[in-house]
Amino acid sequence: MTMVHPGPRAARRAQARRATLRPIHGRLRAGQTVMQAVADLFAAHGCKGGVLSLAGVACEPMRYVLPALSTDGLHAAWYSATHAPAGRWTIDSATAIVGCKDGAPFLHCHGIWSDGGDIAMGHLLPLDAVIARDAQVQGLGAAETWFESLPDAETAFTLFTPQGGGDGPALFARILPGEDVVTAIETLAARNGIADARLHGVGSIDHIRFAQGHRMDCLATELRLDGARLAQGSAHVPIQAVDIHGHIARGTLARGENPVGVTLELIIEPTGDTP
């Protein structure tokens, strides 16, 4: 079984806007929701969109969802009920793509967290997870480029879509369903004159195939790029991923075998000379 989306297939299979990136660094304050704290941090840097690592952030309560099969007869996949584990959970690794929804700051975050014993991965609920202690974080922001949560006819989801832009060297991008992740990244970068870059992103893949030979045979997954990069035009894309059962997998994506499920939100941060 593979994903079949309900709406008309969009002609353009990748959307991108140019961006000028600036470093984001600062402290997320205890007692705030993750969303409040991240919104304050980005506002202090004059940024509307970007990416932030939440590694080391402790949350109590921790609230998240897993990917799930759809039961509504419309969407190709959906989300589980909210997971509400007891106690304090510390994020080991997490990527938050930051943008806007309904006129307010919003973020889309996938990560791995632990209570010191159990380990889980999922889609963080930033309006419900609360920061348990002050935490130092860092990332990248842009003042004039961001992701906006907009209705998407093809998937029937409301999805982060790149907006704004200018003539900066970086890219905010969205890769659409069915496109192979590795080759789509390479094609998008080449089209924009980028040969070397760090790659930041979250999204989903319909049945994951790893270059190491293992696989995640699940229609609905959630993933984050984990040290992915572009070198001389060739994409090397390690990920962390979770399936509908909460199983976690790690590895590097095989070329040509990993179609985007619902979306892949991507920030391409050039590390070499660009036009």
Stockholm file with secondary structure:
# STOCKHOLM 1.0

chainA/1-275         MTMVHPGPRAARRAQARRATLRPIHGRLRAGQTVMQAVADLFAAHGCKGGVLSLAGVACEPMRYVLPALSTDGLHAAWYSATHAPAGRWTIDSATAIVGCKDGAPFLHCHGIWSDGGDIAMGHLLPLDAVIARDAQVQGLGAAETWFESLPDAETAFTLFTPQGGGDGPALFARILPGEDVVTAIETLAARNGIADARLHGVGSIDHIRFAQGHRMDCLATELRLDGARLAQGSAHVPIQAVDIHGHIARGTLARGENPVGVTLELIIEPTGDTP
#=GR chainA/1-275 SS CCCCCSSCCCSCSEEEEEECCEEEEEEECTTSBHHHHHHHHHHHTTCSEEEEECTTCEESSCCEECEECCCSSSCSCEECCCBCCSSCEEEEEEEEEEEEETTEEEEEEEEEEESSSCEEEEEECTTTCBBCSCEEEEEEEESSEEEEEEECTTTSSEEEEEEECCSCSEEEEEECTTCBHHHHHHHHHHHTTCCSEEEEEEEEESSEEBTTSCEECCSSCEEEESSEEEETTEEECEEEEECTTCCEEEEEBCTTCCBEEEEEEEEEEECSCCC
#=GC SS_cons         CCCCCSSCCCSCSEEEEEECCEEEEEEECTTSBHHHHHHHHHHHTTCSEEEEECTTCEESSCCEECEECCCSSSCSCEECCCBCCSSCEEEEEEEEEEEEETTEEEEEEEEEEESSSCEEEEEECTTTCBBCSCEEEEEEEESSEEEEEEECTTTSSEEEEEEECCSCSEEEEEECTTCBHHHHHHHHHHHTTCCSEEEEEEEEESSEEBTTSCEECCSSCEEEESSEEEETTEEECEEEEECTTCCEEEEEBCTTCCBEEEEEEEEEEECSCCC
//
